[in-house]
Amino acid sequence: MNFRTKQYLRKRFGDYYQNANLTLPPELERREWGFIFFDELPEVVMRRHKAFSRENEAFDYIRGMVPAHVYHSAAYYQFPGAATMKEKQWQGADLIFDLDADHLPMKARSYAEMLSNVKTETTKLLDFLLEDFGFPENNTSIVFSGGRGYHIHVRDPKVMALESAERREIVDYVSGTGLSTDFLFNPAKHKVYDDGKFKRKELDTSRKIISFEDKSGGFGWGKRISKYLVQFLRDISIKDETEALNQIAQLMRNYYSKKPNYDTLPEDIANRIIRMKNENRKIGMEKIAEEVGINKNRVRNFLMSHDLLDYKREATIIFKKIRNMSNSPETLDRIENQGNIDDSFIFDAIVQKAIDENSINLGSAHTDEPVTADVKRLIRMPSSLHGGSGMRVVPLTLTGLSKFEPLNDAVVFSEKETRIDVLKPLKPQNSMVEMKGKSFTVTEGINTLPEYAAIYLMCRGAAEYA
């Protein structure tokens, strides 16, 4: 970024700050502040350990210095302007979540699609925070980051004193870390009766989601999973049979190919089963179990762990059962409102899918785990400008989030035509700008764009002011 571009951006950011209605965080005098200035770009130098004692002091500083990025601490300090963290004397911190589209596992085809995906994840996380943890809406705020995601601030007295390890437990919960079918259910119970020379086993009580034991209607992950199961049964039962069979077969294959099998069979039995399947791919589990003299479920587990199971055959049997269940209001009610789950092994695969689709995986996936656990983190100031995009860091209400369109509502600069010099080499992600319902394609060299699109590319480091 050359001197002329920095001067231009600083002038336009300064115009914004002179006229904008800036939003400062609660108890600003107890927070540390940090800034990145245009003069030092493209090198990122955080100037922190700044403190303000009143609102006008903060406003005057921002309007006078015109930073490229403005941050404040999630933490509260007795001496926020002290030069070392120890001297600041930490007194608590907001609970912060940073959801960044860069961390999402799904690949987006455009910036707009990327922002749509992360907005969906933000809505999912809000449901966890409001429903499962019970944080009041008036203590929970949402902010569009001005770049590629959203921040959630929870300012509930119950979380202020939490240390890093305790905040990581919240992360583990919303990410479903360590959650498995083994921990979610109380196992089914059976009664065994004498029946002549043989014993007969009958189901006494179904497998049940544990949270339904503690509260009528269930709560938390258990409630989420029961609702997901019911919806899955309804959705798949009305699909074309071929499509449904393929989905069930793929679901089973994905789940059981990853599930460890700790039931090790003797080598001679294992080799015999493999030989039988190779000789006759259509041989059933019952026949194999009878031939080798072990339980049918052990045969199934072995076949699945070695990818030898005829999933299509199994799916056909399961689909008929699922269709019958979905047509039974009593069965659906037992699942959704009582947490009673069929003991069929297919339900473990559906439950894992429910966990995968509902979880907010921090760090490696949907949200940035270090931000949540870091009790001394700096976070962008709502209503400031993002120096990497030129867009506004927009504070939102819970109801406003659903209608919010970042590539329109966070754009603050004008339609005035502005000349820029697009730099070589032009990266693919910078070759097209989508803003305010319009799409602009640029090439290396001189281009003329609306001011907001030109500023976006300059802030991205893809262009200089011409």
N, C-alpha and C positions, 0 to 999 in steps of 0.2 A: 504494500500500500504506500503510494508516494505521498509527498508533502501536500500536493494540491488536493488529492482525494481526501486526506485527513482533514484539511481545512474546510472543504465543502461539507463533509459529513458532520463535523463539529458544529458548523453554522446551522445546518438543518436540524440536528438534534437539539441545539440551543433554542431554536425557534419553537420546537415542540415543548421543551421544558418551561419556557416563558409563559406559555398559554395553557398548558395542561393542568387539569385538576388532579394533582398527585395524591396518592394514597400511601400513608405511612403506617407501619405496623403498630399494634398496641405496645405501650410501654417502650417507646423508641429510645428513651434515655437509658434503659438498662441493656441495650443491645450494642454489639460491636458492628461497625460498618466497614465495607470494603469496596474498592473501586478499581476499575481498569480504564486507563485513559488512552485517548486516540494517539497522543504523542509517541507512545511506546509500542504501538501496534506495528507489524504483526506479532511482535514478541508479547506474550501474555505475562504481564507483571501485576500481581494483585497488591494494591496499596490498602492494607487493612489496619486494624487497631485504632480506627477512628471512632469517636463518640460524639453524640449531640445531646444537649440538655433540654432542647425544646424544638417544636415543629419548625418555626421560622428559621432557626439555625440550619436545620437539615435542608429546607427548601432553598435557602440562599446559597448554600454550598453546592448543591446539585446544579442550580441555575447558573452559578458563577463558573464552576469548573467544567461543566458539560462532559461528564464521563461517557465512555462507550458502554460500560456495564455498571450497574448499581446493585450491591448486595447488602443484606443485613444478616445478622446471626439468628439462627433458630433459638439460640441460648440467651439466657438472662444472666447478667453479671452485676456484681456490686461495683466494680470499677472497669467498665467495658473498654475504656480507652487505654488501659495499661498495656505495656509493651510485650508482656509475656502472658501466656494462658494461665499460668499459676497465679500471677498477680491479679488477674481479672476477678478471681473468686467466683466460680460457677455457682449459680443459684437455681438452675433448672432449665428446661428447654421444651419448646413445642415439639410435637411429634410430626415429622416431615416425611412425605413420600414424593419421590421424583420419578415420574413415569416418562421414559424417553423412547421414542419410536425406533431409535437405533438399536435398542435392546430386544425388540420384538422378534420372535422366531419366524413369523411369516414374512415373506418378501413382498413388498409393495411395488407396484408398477409406476407410481408417481408420488410426489410430495403430498398431494391431496389425499391419496389413498392411505399413505403412511400416517397422516394426522387423523384420519378417520379411524384407523385401527387402534391408535393409542387412546383416542377418545372413548372407544368401546371398553378398553382395559380400565380406564379411569372410572367409568361408571360401575364396572364390576367391583373395583376396589372400594368405592364409596358404599356399595351395598354391604360389604364385609364390615366396614367401620361403623356404619349406622345401625345395621341389624344385629350383627354378631357381638360387637363390642358395646353397642348402645351409646356411642358418643352423640351428644345433642347436635342438631343441625346448626344451632347458633354458635357452637364452638368448632365448627368444621368449615373451612373455606377452601375454595378451588381457585387455581390460578393457571391460565395458559402461559407457558414459559416464554413465549415470544419466538421460540425456535421449533423444536421437534416433540414437544410433549406438554405435560401438565404437572403442577405441583399441588399436593394436598397438605394443608396445615391443620393440625388438630391442636386446639388450645384449650384442652380440658384439664382442670386442676389435677385429675387423677393420673395424668401421664407426665406432668411437668418434672417430677423428681426421678423418673425412670433412668437407670443407667444404660449403657450400650448393650449389655448382655440381655437385659429385660426387653429392650426394644427389638433385639434380634428374635426373641420369642414371638413377638407380634408378627415379624416378618415370616417366621417359620409357619405360623398359623395360616396367614393369608396365602402363602405359597404352597401349602399342603405338604411341607417337608416332613418326611417320616410317616405320612398318612398312608395307611394301607387297609385292605379289607379285614386283616387280622385284628386291627385295633378299633374298627368301626362297629363290629357286631358282637353280640352275645351268640354263641353257637346254638344251633338247633339241638333239641333234646329228644331222645327216643326212648321208648319202652320196649323191653324184650319179653316176649311171651313164649312159653313152651307150647309147641304145636306138634304133638306126637313125638317122633324121634328128632325133629328139627326145632330150632328156635326161630321165632318170627319177630322181626323188628318193625315197629310202627312209630311214625312221627308223633311226638307228644306236644312239643311247642316249636314253632318255626324260628329260624334265625331272625334276630331282631336288632335293629340299629340301637346302639347303646343310649344315645341321647333321648330316645323315646321312652326309655325306662325312667329317666330323671324328670321329664317334663312332657305333659300331654301335647301331642302335635310335634314334638321334637324341637331341636334348635341347632344352630351352627351348621357344621358340615353335614351332620346327619339329616337335617331338614333339607338341605340343598340336594343331597344325593337321592332322597326319597322322591322329591319333585322331579329330578332328572330322570329317574327310572320310569316313572309314570309317563312322562312326556315321550321318552324313548319307545316305550311299548305302544303308545298310541300312534306315533309317527310311523314306525316300521310296519305296523299291522295294516296300514292303508296303502303301502307301497306296492308296486308291481312285484310279483313273487320272485322273479329273477333278480331284480335289483335288491330286494330284501335279503335273499339268500347270499348274494355276493357281499353285502354289507356285513351280515352276521359272520360269514366265513372270514372276512378280512379282519374284523374286530377280534375274533378268537385268535387268529394267527398272530396279530400284532401283540396281543396281551401275553399269550403263552410262550411265544418265542423269546420274550424278555424275562419271563418269570423263572427264577432259579428252581431247579428240581432237586430237592435234598434227599429224595427217596432213591437211593442207589440200589439197583438190582444186581444180583450176582451175575458175574460176567457170562456164564453159560446161558442163563435165562435171557439176558439182554441180547446176546448174539443170536439166540434162537428166534426171538421176536423180530429182529431185523431181517433174518433170513426168510421168515414167514411172510413178512410184508413185501420183500423183494420178489418172492415167488408168486404172490397173489395180492396185488394192490387193493383189491376189494374185500379182503378178508375182514370180518368185523371184530370189534374188541371182545365181544362175548366169546367168540370162537377161540381167539388167542388166549384169553384168560383161562378158558377150560383146558386148552392144550398144555399150557405151561404151569397151570396150577397156582395162579395168584389172583388177587382181587382185580375186578374190572377197572376200578378207579386207578390202580397202580399201572395198569396197562395204558390207560388213557394218558396219564401224566408222562409216562415214558415216551409214548408216541408223539405227544405234543412237544416235549423238550428236544426231540430228535427230528422235528418237522416231518413226521411220518403219518400224522393223523389225516384222515380223509375229512377235511373241514366241510366240504360241500355236503357230504352225507350227514354229518353232525348238524349242520345248519338247517337242513331240511326238517330234521326231527324237532329242532329247537323252534323253528319258525311256526310250526303248527301249535306248539305249546304257547308261544308268545301271543299268537292270534287269539287263542282261547282266553288267555289272561286279559288281554286288552278289551275283550268283549264282556268281561265280568266286572260290573261296577263294584261288587263286594271285594274282589281281589285288588282292584286299584285303590279302593279306600283303605284296605289293610296296609298297603305299601305306603301311601301318601300320609295318612293320618295316624297310623299305628306303628309304622316302621317295621312291619313284618315282611321279610324278604324270603322268597323261595330259595331252597338250598341248592338249586341247580348251579353248576359251575359256570354257566354263561353269565350269571349275574355278577361274578367277580370281575369279568372283563368289562361289563357295562359300568360298574362302580368305578373302576380305574379310569375309564373314559370320562366319567363325570368329574373325577378329581382333576384330570388333565385339563379339561375345558373350563373349569371354574377357578383354578388356582391362578394366583398372581405371582409368578415365579420371579423372585428378586435377583438382581445381579446378572445372572446369565440369561435372563429372559425379560419379563415384562416391566419390572421396575428396579430402580437402582438401589440395591440393598445397602451399600456403604453410606448413602445419604441418610437413610432412616436410622442406622445405628450410630452415626456420628453425632454426638451431643454438642459439638462445637462447630457445626457446619454453617457456612454462609449460604444463603439462598437468595435468588433474585427478588428485588423489590417490586411488588405489584405496581402497575402504572408507569414503570420506567420503560426505557427502550432497550431492546436486545441488540447489542453491537455486532452480532453475527448475522442479523437478518434485517434490521431496521424496523421490525414489527414491535408492537406494544405488548408488554407483559400484562395480560388482562385479568383483573380480579373478576370472578364469576360467582353467581349464586347457584345453589343446587338446581333450581328450576331453570336458570339461564343456560346451564351447560348443554342441555339437549338441543337448544336452538342455536348455539354458538357455532359460527363458521369462521375458523381462524384466518383463512386466506382472504376473507372479506372484512370481518369485524376487528381484526388486530392490525389492519393496514391504516396508517395515519397520514401518509404523505400523499401528495397531489397527483393529478393526471398530467401535469405540465411536462411537455416533451423535454427529455434530457439526453444529451449525447454522452456515451461512454465508450471506452476502448476495451473490448473484451480480450483478455490476455491468453497467450499460448502457454501450455497446451490447454484447450478447453475441455474440462471434464464433462462426461455425459450428463451428470446430475445438474450441471449448471447451464446446459444448452437450451433448456426450456424453463420459463418462469410462468407459474400459474397463480394468478392473483386477481381478486375482484371479478371473478367469473370470466376472465380472459386468459388466453394462452399466448406467450411470446417466445418465438424461437430466435436465438441469437447465434452469430458466427464470430469467429476470431476477427478482431479489428473493430472499426467504428460501427456502432449501432445506436439507434435512437429509440428510446423507450419512455413510457410514463415514468414520472419521478420515482414512484414507489417501487417499480420493478428495477429501475436503474440503481437505486439505493440498496436494494436487496443484493444485487450482484456485486456491488462495491463492498458491502459489508461481508460478503462471503469470500472476498479476496479474489474474485474471478474477473474483476474489471477495475479500471481506473477512470476517474472523472476526465472527460474530454472537453 
